[in-house]
Amino acid sequence: SGLVNAAGYQAIPKSASYKNIFIITNSHRQQFEGISVCSATGYQTPLGELKVNRQVADGLIKGNPNILYRPGAHEREQGIEVQLPFIQYHFDSPPPIIPIVMGSLSLAGARDLATALLPWFSPENLFIISADFSRYPSYTTARRIDHSTAEAISSGNPERFYKALRDASR
């Protein structure tokens, strides 16, 4: 995923300045209902510490019954951790992050999260959606699933996207 991530970050102007970076991923280690927003102080990497905007995180948790802080959901969560060195390398002064882990493949949960994040959808914030395509099926199956998922993402239709995710997990 390194080449894909690097290309994504390269598309962000080096001079860009953001108030917050929201990192959203699906859980790779635990399955749980709802959404977990990290309210810890930060993440330590070999490049230093990235601070979590606890004020924003705590506000999301307090204002939404389906959003909690589940510390275990964030432990060694690759969907979050793989983004951190890129953020630290790309930005001279990285803004605080808000790590968000979605526990289950639920369109209702995604809508809840989108509604909760609505006040932060502005040019002063960056949203990184950390997702991976197939990793375990055969090459032929992975290509078919990845193509179907990519088409669903490109369609802009959430129902089609979640159907593709459900189909891929069978």
C-alpha positions as CSV (number, residue, x, y, z in Angstrom):
1,S,0.0,0.0,0.0
2,G,3.0,2.3,0.3
3,L,3.0,3.4,-3.3
4,V,-0.7,4.1,-3.3
5,N,-0.4,6.1,-0.1
6,A,2.6,8.0,-1.4
7,A,0.7,9.0,-4.5
8,G,-2.3,10.1,-2.4
9,Y,-0.1,12.3,-0.2
10,Q,1.8,13.6,-3.2
11,A,-1.6,15.0,-4.5
12,I,-1.8,17.2,-1.4
13,P,0.1,20.4,-1.9
14,K,3.1,20.7,0.4
15,S,2.0,24.2,1.3
16,A,-1.5,23.0,2.4
17,S,-2.4,23.8,6.0
18,Y,-5.1,22.0,7.9
19,K,-6.6,22.4,11.3
20,N,-7.3,18.7,11.7
21,I,-6.7,15.4,9.9
22,F,-9.5,12.9,10.3
23,I,-8.4,9.3,9.6
24,I,-11.3,6.9,9.0
25,T,-10.8,3.1,8.6
26,N,-12.7,-0.1,9.1
27,S,-11.5,-2.3,11.9
28,H,-9.0,-4.9,10.9
29,R,-8.6,-6.5,14.4
30,Q,-12.0,-6.4,16.1
31,Q,-15.6,-6.5,15.1
32,F,-17.9,-4.3,17.1
33,E,-21.1,-2.3,16.6
34,G,-20.8,1.4,16.0
35,I,-17.8,3.6,15.7
36,S,-14.7,4.2,17.9
37,V,-13.0,7.6,18.0
38,C,-9.6,7.7,19.7
39,S,-9.5,10.0,22.7
40,A,-5.9,9.2,23.7
41,T,-3.3,12.0,23.8
42,G,-1.5,10.8,20.7
43,Y,0.3,8.2,18.7
44,Q,4.0,7.6,18.9
45,T,5.9,6.6,15.8
46,P,9.7,6.4,15.0
47,L,9.2,9.9,13.5
48,G,7.8,11.3,16.7
49,E,4.4,11.9,18.2
50,L,1.2,12.8,16.4
51,K,-1.2,14.6,18.7
52,V,-4.9,13.6,18.8
53,N,-7.4,16.5,18.9
54,R,-9.1,15.3,22.1
55,Q,-11.5,18.2,22.1
56,V,-12.9,17.2,18.7
57,A,-12.7,13.4,19.6
58,D,-14.5,13.9,22.9
59,G,-17.2,16.1,21.2
60,L,-17.9,13.4,18.7
61,I,-18.2,10.8,21.5
62,K,-20.4,12.9,23.8
63,G,-22.7,14.0,21.0
64,N,-23.5,10.6,19.4
65,P,-24.7,7.4,21.0
66,N,-23.1,5.2,18.3
67,I,-19.7,6.7,18.8
68,L,-17.6,5.6,21.7
69,Y,-13.9,5.3,22.5
70,R,-12.9,1.6,22.5
71,P,-9.2,1.6,23.3
72,G,-8.7,-1.9,22.0
73,A,-10.1,-0.9,18.6
74,H,-7.1,1.4,18.1
75,E,-4.4,-0.9,19.3
76,R,-2.2,-1.8,16.4
77,E,-5.0,-0.8,14.0
78,Q,-3.1,-0.9,10.6
79,G,-5.7,1.3,8.9
80,I,-4.7,4.2,11.2
81,E,-1.0,3.4,11.8
82,V,-0.1,3.1,8.1
83,Q,-1.1,6.7,7.6
84,L,0.9,8.2,10.4
85,P,4.4,8.2,8.9
86,F,3.1,9.7,5.7
87,I,1.4,12.5,7.6
88,Q,4.6,13.1,9.6
89,Y,6.8,13.1,6.5
90,H,4.5,15.1,4.2
91,F,3.6,18.0,6.6
92,D,6.3,20.2,8.1
93,S,4.0,20.8,11.2
94,P,1.4,18.0,11.1
95,P,-1.9,19.1,12.5
96,P,-3.7,17.0,15.2
97,I,-5.4,13.9,14.1
98,I,-8.8,12.3,14.9
99,P,-8.5,8.5,14.4
100,I,-11.8,6.9,13.7
101,V,-12.4,3.1,13.4
102,M,-15.7,1.7,12.1
103,G,-16.5,-1.6,13.8
104,S,-18.8,-3.2,11.3
105,L,-19.8,-2.8,7.7
106,S,-23.0,-0.9,8.3
107,L,-24.5,1.7,6.0
108,A,-26.4,3.1,9.0
109,G,-23.2,3.4,10.9
110,A,-21.5,5.2,8.0
111,R,-24.5,7.6,7.8
112,D,-24.3,8.2,11.6
113,L,-20.6,9.0,11.3
114,A,-21.1,11.3,8.3
115,T,-23.8,13.2,10.2
116,A,-21.5,13.6,13.2
117,L,-18.7,14.8,11.1
118,L,-20.8,17.3,9.1
119,P,-19.6,20.4,11.1
120,W,-16.0,19.5,10.2
121,F,-16.5,19.0,6.4
122,S,-14.7,22.2,5.4
123,P,-11.5,23.1,3.5
124,E,-9.6,23.6,6.8
125,N,-9.8,19.9,7.6
126,L,-8.4,16.9,5.7
127,F,-10.2,13.6,5.6
128,I,-8.2,10.4,4.9
129,I,-10.2,7.3,4.2
130,S,-7.8,4.4,4.9
131,A,-9.1,1.2,3.1
132,D,-7.5,-1.8,1.6
133,F,-8.7,-4.0,-1.1
134,S,-8.4,-7.8,-1.2
135,R,-5.3,-9.3,0.4
136,Y,-6.1,-13.0,0.9
137,P,-8.0,-14.4,-2.1
138,S,-6.4,-15.8,-5.2
139,Y,-5.2,-13.2,-7.8
140,T,-8.2,-13.8,-10.1
141,T,-10.7,-13.5,-7.3
142,A,-8.9,-10.4,-5.9
143,R,-9.0,-8.7,-9.3
144,R,-12.7,-9.3,-9.7
145,I,-13.6,-8.1,-6.1
146,D,-11.3,-5.1,-6.3
147,H,-12.7,-4.1,-9.7
148,S,-16.3,-4.4,-8.4
149,T,-15.4,-2.4,-5.2
150,A,-13.6,0.3,-7.2
151,E,-16.6,0.7,-9.5
152,A,-18.9,0.9,-6.5
153,I,-16.7,3.6,-4.9
154,S,-16.6,5.6,-8.2
155,S,-20.4,5.4,-8.6
156,G,-20.8,7.7,-5.5
157,N,-23.7,5.4,-4.5
158,P,-23.4,4.3,-0.8
159,E,-25.9,1.5,-1.2
160,R,-23.9,0.1,-4.1
161,F,-20.6,0.4,-2.2
162,Y,-21.9,-1.4,0.9
163,K,-23.4,-4.1,-1.3
164,A,-20.0,-4.6,-2.9
165,L,-18.4,-4.9,0.6
166,R,-21.0,-7.5,1.7
167,D,-20.5,-9.4,-1.6
168,A,-16.7,-9.3,-1.1
169,S,-16.8,-10.7,2.4
170,R,-18.7,-13.8,1.3
